[in-house]
Amino acid sequence: MQSINSNEEETLRVRKLEITDKSKGFIELLQQLTICDSVSDNDFQERFQELSAYGDNHVICVIEDDSSRKIIATGSVFIEKKFIRNCGKVGHIEDVVVDSSARGKQLGKKIVGFLMDHACSMGCYKVILDCSVENRAFYEKCGFKEKEVKMVKYFI
């Protein structure tokens, strides 16, 4: 039994998003998180190139199930450069989702850990995120603390 878990651990590794991940269900996975219309191949390629130009200041990571060749988890972090805190940096974690068929395998923790490690390696003094009340306990297990009040104004 131990070798099965370690084998699964090796195949379910976190990596950066690749251009070919659209065909592996990346957009469909995001649709499990929020409103996400279908994206044409051309639009995906344009947005991928645009985000790639930010280099390590905007990273989208995924976990691919090697047996099904499907993307089963994702998340992103972008680095905000500030004047405060001695021209410090803040990491913003966004769009964390694990496929409904793959939940309970600690994949969300792997994604969030990868994103936090990246922000730390980029010199961020903190990492922040917004989440639903239902997801509060998950993020607390990842080391986050509730702080202050979230405000939002939608334009669409």
HELIX and SHEET records of a PDB file:
HELIX    1   1 GLN A    2  THR A   11  1                                  10    
HELIX    2   2 ILE A   19  LYS A   24  5                                   6    
HELIX    3   3 PHE A   26  LEU A   30  1                                   5    
HELIX    4   4 ASP A   41  SER A   52  1                                  12    
HELIX    5   5 GLY A   55  ASN A   57  5                                   3    
HELIX    6   6 ILE A   84  CYS A   87  1                                   4    
HELIX    7   7 SER A  100  ALA A  102  5                                   3    
HELIX    8   8 LEU A  107  SER A  121  1                                  15    
HELIX    9   9 VAL A  133  ASN A  135  5                                   3    
HELIX   10  10 ARG A  136  LYS A  141  1                                   6    
SHEET    1   A 5 VAL A  14  LYS A  16  0                                        
SHEET    2   A 5 HIS A  58  ASP A  65 -1                                        
SHEET    3   A 5 LYS A  70  LYS A  81 -1                                        
SHEET    4   A 5 LYS A  89  VAL A  98 -1                                        
SHEET    5   A 5 CYS A 124  ILE A 128  1                                        
END                                                                             
